[in-house]
Amino acid sequence: MIDLKDLRERPELYKKNIEKKGKNPELVKKLLAVDEKWRGLKKQADDLRSERNSVSEAINQAKKKKDEKKARELILRAQEIPEKLKKLEEEEGEVFAQLSFFLKEIPNLMHPGVPKGKSDKDNKVRKVVGKKTKLAFTPKTHVEIIESSGLGDFDASAKVAGNGFYYLKNDLGLLNQALIQFAIEHMTKKKYTYIEPPLMMTKKVAAAAGDLNAFKNALYKIEGEDLYMIPTAEHAMLGMMSDKTIPEENLPLKFFGYSMSLRKEIGAHGINEKGLWRTHQFNKVEQFIFCKPKDSWKYYDELRKNAEEIMKKLKLPYRIVEMCSADLSDWKARSEDIEVWRPTTQSYGEVGSLSNCTDYQARDLNIRALGSKGERYVLHTLNNTALATSRIMVAILENFQQKDGSVKIPTVLQKYMGGKKKIVGTNKPK
């Protein structure tokens, strides 16, 4: 959540930020009114506790002086305090719950460079890299390639687990593993610390990662337990540092994690599309950084560079698209997508997402730094996809397909596949 102290000091800045997102700035006024009421109740409760202590001491003094009349008066006064305090504490708790709700409704302060917009149609293309693939024949979709070559089975997986799952076979399964190993090796060379996280997280971590209400359509809940399946290693790596105070000299903390990711994907897109592009289950290598506030935009650029290097090594044409104010999630200060070119759809599709969440996530989980003079402050958190294998496999199959039905394996992946240069498939003679 946002810094309440900062909002009290700079309410106009938060109002302008909310207006840029196309929301009602009156939310700030409502929050401050609730905040004032809460602080008033808190002061009354604190004063009453102080009075309770003073009266208790006064009773002891009266008894020592054998002033029974004074002692009785003070005892009667002391007996009234618990009930008054109880009512005040109950009201304070109710108002604090309202305050917490409003705090979650206030979006993170956006970077000044975020383009203003009314919908995702106003997102800005910041960079285009590589020429769009032009094939001298009518391209097959990745589903057609997989099914005609015996590289996977979507019908069997639908019978076993429903839509949105898949079986990978032979070289396609090996390509999946090659991509994971390639991404791990790439990030290891960058001196990031490798993490294999838990596949589950608590509600507290899920809520800190972003808007839990927005996530409800994406997250798998474990029935009867305070646990959700992780939709990405990002959430688990964030939660890893909960309630920790990191000495400033140890910063930044640079991690990358590989995990299976699971998402319901209920909503506008649905999950009925056959294939690997939109699935409930997928493999992903994710980057994550905890850093000093003054360094976060430097690392934002670094995370982008890491992901772009992967795309360039795979020789896939791509572009960078920045989210406009209306399309930017409330917990993010700035965000960009990497989109890969698909010759079958003649369009770009998202394969990765970069975000700087500044101090919004870390504040909820009490993740702080300890400065050289003993000062403590909330860290900034950033994340970016290194590589999500399912969509990259789609891009490889569709961009590197050959007229004879085979698929060229990117040179950088060949060493992870025993030197093999092409995927031919089990249904075709080698």
LOFIDREN-934324 format. One line per field, with one value per residue (C-alpha): residue number from 1; residue in one letter; chain; y negated, z negated, x negated. Coordinates in Angstrom, 2 decimals, always signed. Example, Ala and Ser with C-alpha at 12.3 -4.5 7.8 and 13.67 -1.06 7.14 Angstrom:
BEGIN
k	1  2;
r	a  s;
c	A  A;
yy	+4.50  +1.06;
zz	-7.80  -7.14;
xx	-12.30  -13.67;
END
This chain:
BEGIN
k	1  2  3  4  5  6  7  8  9  10  11  12  13  14  15  16  17  18  19  20  21  22  23  24  25  26  27  28  29  30  31  32  33  34  35  36  37  38  39  40  41  42  43  44  45  46  47  48  49  50  51  52  53  54  55  56  57  58  59  60  61  62  63  64  65  66  67  68  69  70  71  72  73  74  75  76  77  78  79  80  81  82  83  84  85  86  87  88  89  90  91  92  93  94  95  96  97  98  99  100  101  102  103  104  105  106  107  108  109  110  111  112  113  114  115  116  117  118  119  120  121  122  123  124  125  126  127  128  129  130  131  132  133  134  135  136  137  138  139  140  141  142  143  144  145  146  147  148  149  150  151  152  153  154  155  156  157  158  159  160  161  162  163  164  165  166  167  168  169  170  171  172  173  174  175  176  177  178  179  180  181  182  183  184  185  186  187  188  189  190  191  192  193  194  195  196  197  198  199  200  201  202  203  204  205  206  207  208  209  210  211  212  213  214  215  216  217  218  219  220  221  222  223  224  225  226  227  228  229  230  231  232  233  234  235  236  237  238  239  240  241  242  243  244  245  246  247  248  249  250  251  252  253  254  255  256  257  258  259  260  261  262  263  264  265  266  267  268  269  270  271  272  273  274  275  276  277  278  279  280  281  282  283  284  285  286  287  288  289  290  291  292  293  294  295  296  297  298  299  300  301  302  303  304  305  306  307  308  309  310  311  312  313  314  315  316  317  318  319  320  321  322  323  324  325  326  327  328  329  330  331  332  333  334  335  336  337  338  339  340  341  342  343  344  345  346  347  348  349  350  351  352  353  354  355  356  357  358  359  360  361  362  363  364  365  366  367  368  369  370  371  372  373  374  375  376  377  378  379  380  381  382  383  384  385  386  387  388  389  390  391  392  393  394  395  396  397  398  399  400  401  402  403  404  405  406  407  408  409  410  411  412  413  414  415  416  417  418  419  420  421  422  423  424  425  426  427  428  429  430;
r	m  i  d  l  k  d  l  r  e  r  p  e  l  y  k  k  n  i  e  k  k  g  k  n  p  e  l  v  k  k  l  l  a  v  d  e  k  w  r  g  l  k  k  q  a  d  d  l  r  s  e  r  n  s  v  s  e  a  i  n  q  a  k  k  k  k  d  e  k  k  a  r  e  l  i  l  r  a  q  e  i  p  e  k  l  k  k  l  e  e  e  e  g  e  v  f  a  q  l  s  f  f  l  k  e  i  p  n  l  m  h  p  g  v  p  k  g  k  s  d  k  d  n  k  v  r  k  v  v  g  k  k  t  k  l  a  f  t  p  k  t  h  v  e  i  i  e  s  s  g  l  g  d  f  d  a  s  a  k  v  a  g  n  g  f  y  y  l  k  n  d  l  g  l  l  n  q  a  l  i  q  f  a  i  e  h  m  t  k  k  k  y  t  y  i  e  p  p  l  m  m  t  k  k  v  a  a  a  a  g  d  l  n  a  f  k  n  a  l  y  k  i  e  g  e  d  l  y  m  i  p  t  a  e  h  a  m  l  g  m  m  s  d  k  t  i  p  e  e  n  l  p  l  k  f  f  g  y  s  m  s  l  r  k  e  i  g  a  h  g  i  n  e  k  g  l  w  r  t  h  q  f  n  k  v  e  q  f  i  f  c  k  p  k  d  s  w  k  y  y  d  e  l  r  k  n  a  e  e  i  m  k  k  l  k  l  p  y  r  i  v  e  m  c  s  a  d  l  s  d  w  k  a  r  s  e  d  i  e  v  w  r  p  t  t  q  s  y  g  e  v  g  s  l  s  n  c  t  d  y  q  a  r  d  l  n  i  r  a  l  g  s  k  g  e  r  y  v  l  h  t  l  n  n  t  a  l  a  t  s  r  i  m  v  a  i  l  e  n  f  q  q  k  d  g  s  v  k  i  p  t  v  l  q  k  y  m  g  g  k  k  k  i  v  g  t  n  k  p  k;
c	A  A  A  A  A  A  A  A  A  A  A  A  A  A  A  A  A  A  A  A  A  A  A  A  A  A  A  A  A  A  A  A  A  A  A  A  A  A  A  A  A  A  A  A  A  A  A  A  A  A  A  A  A  A  A  A  A  A  A  A  A  A  A  A  A  A  A  A  A  A  A  A  A  A  A  A  A  A  A  A  A  A  A  A  A  A  A  A  A  A  A  A  A  A  A  A  A  A  A  A  A  A  A  A  A  A  A  A  A  A  A  A  A  A  A  A  A  A  A  A  A  A  A  A  A  A  A  A  A  A  A  A  A  A  A  A  A  A  A  A  A  A  A  A  A  A  A  A  A  A  A  A  A  A  A  A  A  A  A  A  A  A  A  A  A  A  A  A  A  A  A  A  A  A  A  A  A  A  A  A  A  A  A  A  A  A  A  A  A  A  A  A  A  A  A  A  A  A  A  A  A  A  A  A  A  A  A  A  A  A  A  A  A  A  A  A  A  A  A  A  A  A  A  A  A  A  A  A  A  A  A  A  A  A  A  A  A  A  A  A  A  A  A  A  A  A  A  A  A  A  A  A  A  A  A  A  A  A  A  A  A  A  A  A  A  A  A  A  A  A  A  A  A  A  A  A  A  A  A  A  A  A  A  A  A  A  A  A  A  A  A  A  A  A  A  A  A  A  A  A  A  A  A  A  A  A  A  A  A  A  A  A  A  A  A  A  A  A  A  A  A  A  A  A  A  A  A  A  A  A  A  A  A  A  A  A  A  A  A  A  A  A  A  A  A  A  A  A  A  A  A  A  A  A  A  A  A  A  A  A  A  A  A  A  A  A  A  A  A  A  A  A  A  A  A  A  A  A  A  A  A  A  A  A  A  A  A  A  A  A  A  A  A  A  A  A  A  A  A  A  A  A  A  A  A  A  A  A  A  A  A  A  A  A  A  A  A  A  A  A  A  A  A  A  A  A  A  A  A  A;
yy	+0.00  -3.65  -5.63  -7.23  -9.78  -10.90  -11.19  -13.37  -15.68  -15.73  -15.09  -17.15  -14.95  -11.85  -13.54  -14.39  -10.84  -9.39  -11.81  -10.71  -7.14  -8.29  -7.73  -10.01  -12.10  -12.50  -9.18  -11.09  -13.44  -10.49  -8.73  -11.81  -12.28  -8.68  -9.08  -12.19  -10.36  -7.36  -9.53  -11.32  -8.03  -6.70  -9.79  -9.43  -5.78  -6.60  -9.40  -7.03  -4.44  -7.16  -8.22  -4.60  -4.44  -7.82  -6.87  -3.56  -5.39  -7.95  -5.14  -3.67  -7.08  -7.69  -4.30  -4.99  -8.25  -6.40  -8.83  -6.36  -8.91  -9.91  -6.26  -5.36  -8.25  -7.19  -3.51  -4.47  -6.54  -3.66  -1.26  -3.44  -3.42  +0.20  -0.07  -3.45  -2.13  +0.98  -1.09  -3.43  -0.52  +1.14  -2.08  -2.71  +0.82  +0.29  -3.04  -1.58  +1.17  -1.57  -3.37  -0.17  +0.34  -3.18  -2.84  +0.21  -1.82  -4.53  -3.65  -3.81  -7.07  -6.71  -7.62  -10.98  -9.22  -7.00  -8.03  -9.27  -7.14  -5.96  -2.28  +0.26  -1.24  -4.18  -2.02  -3.23  -1.24  -2.30  -0.08  +2.42  +4.94  +7.34  +7.71  +9.33  +12.91  +13.36  +16.93  +17.99  +20.36  +20.28  +20.73  +23.34  +22.40  +23.89  +26.16  +27.51  +28.07  +29.84  +32.09  +32.98  +33.80  +35.71  +33.19  +32.85  +33.73  +31.18  +33.54  +36.04  +33.28  +31.84  +35.24  +35.51  +31.93  +29.83  +27.00  +25.01  +27.93  +29.91  +32.87  +32.10  +34.94  +35.75  +32.75  +30.23  +31.36  +31.18  +27.69  +26.65  +27.87  +26.29  +22.89  +23.24  +24.19  +21.40  +18.78  +20.12  +20.00  +16.49  +15.10  +16.96  +15.22  +11.93  +12.85  +13.08  +15.58  +18.63  +19.50  +22.43  +21.17  +22.86  +23.37  +22.04  +18.75  +17.33  +14.78  +12.13  +12.56  +12.73  +9.51  +7.70  +8.65  +6.63  +6.34  +9.60  +8.91  +8.63  +11.80  +13.86  +14.66  +15.82  +17.60  +21.20  +21.34  +24.40  +25.39  +25.14  +23.59  +20.10  +20.95  +20.11  +21.64  +19.16  +17.60  +16.76  +17.08  +13.30  +13.55  +16.21  +14.27  +11.15  +13.07  +14.59  +11.31  +10.67  +8.90  +8.72  +5.73  +5.86  +4.01  +1.33  +2.63  +5.93  +4.19  +4.72  +8.26  +9.70  +12.96  +15.06  +17.99  +20.90  +22.34  +23.99  +21.30  +21.90  +19.50  +19.83  +17.13  +16.61  +13.38  +11.49  +13.86  +17.15  +20.34  +22.10  +21.36  +24.59  +24.61  +23.20  +19.47  +19.17  +21.97  +22.74  +24.22  +23.02  +22.83  +19.47  +17.96  +14.67  +11.85  +9.98  +7.15  +5.54  +2.23  -1.26  -3.73  -5.90  -2.95  -1.44  -3.14  -2.08  +1.54  +1.11  +0.52  +3.44  +5.88  +4.78  +5.26  +8.80  +9.84  +8.18  +10.05  +13.33  +12.36  +11.28  +14.51  +16.48  +14.22  +13.55  +10.24  +8.28  +4.89  +3.04  +1.58  -0.73  -0.62  -3.90  -5.32  -3.68  -0.24  -0.36  +1.82  -0.17  +1.38  +0.47  -2.81  -1.90  +1.18  +2.46  +5.62  +7.49  +8.69  +11.24  +11.27  +14.13  +14.67  +16.78  +13.98  +11.16  +9.47  +9.10  +10.98  +10.50  +12.84  +10.89  +8.03  +5.57  +3.64  +1.26  +1.37  -1.09  -0.71  +0.37  +4.15  +4.04  +1.81  +4.43  +7.15  +4.95  +5.35  +2.69  +1.60  +0.57  -2.48  -3.28  -5.68  -3.23  -4.61  -2.17  -2.62  -0.59  +1.04  +0.88  +4.05  +4.72  +7.74  +8.84  +12.05  +13.61  +16.24  +18.04  +21.24  +21.94  +18.65  +18.66  +22.18  +20.84  +18.08  +20.54  +23.01  +20.30  +18.10  +20.85  +23.38  +24.74  +25.67  +29.38  +29.22  +29.17  +26.34  +24.83  +24.82  +21.47  +21.87  +20.82  +23.74  +26.49  +27.39  +28.14  +30.55  +32.69  +30.59  +31.15  +28.35  +29.18  +30.48  +32.97  +34.72  +38.37  +38.53  +37.70  +39.68  +38.27;
zz	+0.00  +0.25  -2.47  -4.58  -6.08  -2.58  -1.51  -4.54  -3.57  +0.21  +0.81  +4.03  +5.62  +4.94  +6.28  +9.56  +9.75  +9.36  +11.94  +14.43  +13.99  +14.80  +11.28  +8.80  +6.73  +4.03  +2.73  +1.17  -0.64  -1.97  -3.15  -4.96  -6.69  -7.92  -8.89  -10.96  -12.72  -13.42  -14.82  -17.04  -18.43  -18.87  -20.89  -23.07  -23.72  -24.46  -26.83  -28.61  -29.05  -30.45  -32.82  -33.93  -34.89  -36.65  -38.63  -39.63  -40.98  -42.74  -44.46  -45.78  -47.09  -48.78  -50.48  -51.71  -53.22  -54.64  -52.85  -52.47  -51.08  -48.32  -47.60  -47.23  -44.83  -42.73  -42.73  -41.46  -38.74  -37.84  -37.54  -34.82  -32.60  -31.25  -29.72  -28.18  -26.82  -25.41  -23.45  -22.18  -21.09  -19.26  -17.42  -16.70  -15.24  -12.98  -11.71  -11.19  -9.03  -6.91  -6.71  -5.60  -2.90  -1.55  -1.66  +0.61  +3.03  +3.46  +6.43  +6.32  +7.49  +11.18  +12.79  +14.62  +17.89  +17.81  +20.80  +19.98  +21.47  +21.16  +22.09  +23.29  +26.75  +25.47  +24.55  +26.30  +28.48  +27.22  +29.32  +32.20  +32.66  +35.58  +38.83  +38.89  +40.11  +43.68  +44.81  +48.47  +47.69  +45.69  +42.07  +39.81  +36.32  +33.49  +32.72  +36.27  +36.11  +32.74  +33.65  +37.15  +35.86  +32.74  +30.47  +27.97  +27.17  +26.24  +26.50  +24.00  +21.54  +21.83  +20.82  +17.89  +16.52  +18.71  +21.10  +20.58  +20.01  +22.36  +22.89  +24.42  +26.25  +27.50  +28.94  +27.80  +24.21  +24.66  +26.16  +23.05  +20.86  +23.17  +22.76  +18.97  +18.92  +21.34  +19.19  +15.98  +17.51  +18.87  +15.49  +13.57  +15.69  +14.63  +11.01  +9.92  +7.13  +8.31  +6.42  +6.68  +4.64  +2.96  +5.31  +2.70  +0.81  -1.97  -1.49  -3.12  -0.44  +2.35  +1.13  +0.84  +4.39  +5.79  +5.75  +4.29  +5.64  +9.14  +8.57  +7.46  +11.07  +11.63  +8.43  +7.49  +3.83  +1.71  +0.17  -3.61  -3.92  -3.87  -0.71  +3.00  +5.87  +7.15  +10.57  +10.97  +8.95  +8.53  +5.67  +3.80  +4.13  +2.79  -0.21  -0.86  -2.43  -4.61  -7.93  -7.15  -7.60  -5.19  -5.94  -3.31  -2.33  -1.20  +1.36  +4.02  +3.68  +7.19  +7.60  +10.42  +9.90  +11.93  +11.13  +12.53  +12.56  +12.26  +13.16  +13.53  +16.22  +15.71  +17.26  +20.52  +22.37  +21.09  +21.45  +24.31  +26.93  +27.84  +27.61  +25.58  +25.78  +22.92  +20.39  +16.74  +16.24  +17.60  +16.88  +16.15  +15.18  +13.34  +12.27  +8.98  +7.30  +3.83  +3.80  +2.32  +3.51  +5.26  +7.40  +8.56  +11.97  +12.75  +12.08  +14.06  +17.10  +16.17  +15.93  +19.35  +20.81  +19.39  +21.03  +24.33  +24.49  +24.23  +27.11  +29.24  +28.60  +29.65  +32.75  +32.23  +33.53  +30.69  +29.46  +26.13  +25.18  +22.19  +20.19  +20.13  +16.90  +17.31  +18.10  +15.35  +12.33  +9.13  +7.38  +10.18  +10.72  +14.29  +16.48  +19.94  +21.89  +24.30  +27.24  +29.80  +33.46  +34.59  +38.35  +37.97  +36.41  +38.07  +34.68  +31.60  +28.39  +24.82  +23.61  +20.62  +18.27  +16.50  +13.42  +10.81  +7.77  +5.80  +2.06  +2.54  +2.08  -0.45  -2.86  -3.27  -4.07  -6.25  -4.05  -5.07  -4.83  -7.69  -6.81  -7.96  -10.64  -11.97  -9.95  -8.54  -5.32  -3.02  -0.05  +3.59  +5.50  +9.22  +11.37  +14.98  +16.88  +18.05  +20.09  +20.09  +22.05  +23.43  +25.33  +26.44  +27.81  +29.74  +31.16  +32.11  +33.77  +35.74  +36.69  +37.48  +39.21  +42.57  +45.62  +45.09  +41.65  +39.61  +37.24  +36.90  +33.35  +32.39  +32.43  +28.80  +27.72  +29.78  +27.18  +24.68  +27.21  +27.97  +30.95  +32.80  +35.29  +36.28  +34.75  +37.18  +35.17  +34.59  +37.27  +40.06  +41.26  +40.13;
xx	+0.00  -0.98  -2.77  +0.00  -2.40  -3.39  +0.25  +1.00  -1.86  -1.24  +2.49  +2.60  -0.07  +2.01  +5.16  +3.39  +2.04  +5.53  +6.94  +4.27  +5.50  +9.03  +10.36  +12.14  +9.67  +12.36  +11.01  +8.10  +10.50  +12.51  +9.36  +8.06  +11.43  +11.36  +7.70  +8.50  +11.34  +9.09  +6.31  +8.82  +10.15  +6.63  +5.67  +8.77  +7.92  +4.27  +5.34  +7.71  +4.96  +2.71  +5.50  +5.94  +2.26  +2.41  +5.52  +3.95  +0.90  +3.11  +5.06  +1.81  +0.73  +4.11  +3.95  +0.44  +1.67  +4.69  +7.01  +9.89  +12.35  +9.96  +9.12  +12.85  +13.41  +10.45  +11.51  +15.00  +13.34  +11.01  +13.96  +15.53  +12.44  +12.44  +15.92  +15.16  +11.86  +13.48  +16.03  +13.30  +11.09  +13.98  +14.80  +11.13  +10.84  +13.84  +12.53  +9.03  +10.58  +12.19  +8.85  +7.07  +9.70  +9.24  +5.44  +5.68  +7.81  +5.15  +2.89  -0.88  -2.44  -3.25  -6.54  -6.19  -7.00  -3.90  -1.75  +1.74  +4.49  +8.08  +7.61  +5.03  +5.44  +3.39  +0.38  -2.78  -5.16  -8.59  -10.83  -10.68  -13.51  -13.96  -12.08  -8.67  -9.00  -7.82  -7.31  -7.19  -4.31  -1.11  -2.25  -0.74  +0.34  -1.67  +1.30  +1.28  -2.48  -2.28  +0.64  -0.56  -4.06  -3.10  -4.84  -2.03  +1.56  +4.22  +7.20  +5.80  +4.89  +8.43  +9.81  +7.40  +7.46  +9.78  +8.97  +5.81  +3.46  +1.24  -1.03  -4.43  -6.16  -9.63  -11.49  -8.89  -9.31  -13.06  -12.71  -10.80  -13.65  -16.25  -14.57  -14.58  -18.28  -19.14  -17.37  -18.95  -22.42  -21.80  -20.72  -23.43  -26.04  -24.43  -25.29  -21.64  -20.93  -18.96  -15.75  -13.35  -10.37  -7.39  -4.46  -2.03  -1.69  +0.46  +3.22  +0.99  -1.68  +0.91  +2.54  -0.81  -1.77  +1.13  +4.91  +6.20  +9.69  +8.20  +6.20  +9.21  +10.04  +6.47  +5.43  +6.10  +7.21  +6.40  +9.72  +9.84  +6.37  +4.87  +2.94  +2.99  +1.03  -1.55  -0.77  -4.47  -7.70  -7.55  -5.03  -6.99  -10.27  -8.55  -7.22  -10.66  -11.83  -8.75  -9.49  -13.21  -15.48  -18.41  -21.67  -22.11  -25.55  -23.95  -21.73  -20.62  -19.32  -19.05  -17.16  -15.82  -13.50  -12.24  -8.83  -5.78  -3.09  +0.65  +3.46  +7.21  +7.31  +11.04  +12.30  +12.21  +9.89  +11.21  +9.19  +10.95  +8.30  +6.55  +2.78  -0.09  +0.55  +3.06  +2.84  +3.54  +0.08  -3.24  -6.98  -8.52  -11.86  -11.32  -13.66  -13.20  -15.15  -14.99  -16.88  -17.32  -14.65  -17.24  -18.40  -15.12  -14.90  -18.45  -17.47  -14.26  -16.45  -18.69  -15.78  -14.57  -18.04  -18.30  -15.02  -15.86  -19.16  -17.26  -14.95  -17.90  -19.80  -16.72  -16.53  -12.83  -11.36  -9.79  -8.69  -8.47  -5.08  -4.58  -1.34  +0.58  +2.00  +5.42  +3.95  +1.32  +2.11  +2.59  -0.41  -2.82  -4.67  -5.61  -5.30  -6.25  -5.50  -7.74  -5.65  -6.83  -5.83  -3.54  -3.35  -0.21  +1.83  -0.12  -0.33  -2.49  -1.66  -2.87  -5.62  -6.93  -6.12  -8.46  -7.30  -8.64  -6.35  -8.54  -7.69  -4.06  -4.55  -7.38  -5.43  -2.69  -5.23  -7.46  -10.54  -13.05  -16.68  -18.96  -21.03  -24.57  -23.24  -20.66  -17.75  -15.20  -13.27  -11.03  -12.74  -11.69  -10.72  -11.00  -10.27  -10.47  -9.93  -13.17  -11.36  -7.99  -8.53  -5.05  -4.65  -8.29  -7.74  -4.76  -6.97  -9.74  -7.35  -5.56  -8.53  -11.04  -8.76  -9.89  -7.89  -8.60  -6.95  -10.14  -11.10  -14.57  -15.89  -17.48  -21.26  -21.58  -19.34  -20.95  -23.58  -20.79  -19.21  -22.21  -23.27  -20.00  -19.27  -15.69  -12.51  -11.03  -8.36  -7.49  -4.81  -7.28  -10.29  -13.63;
END
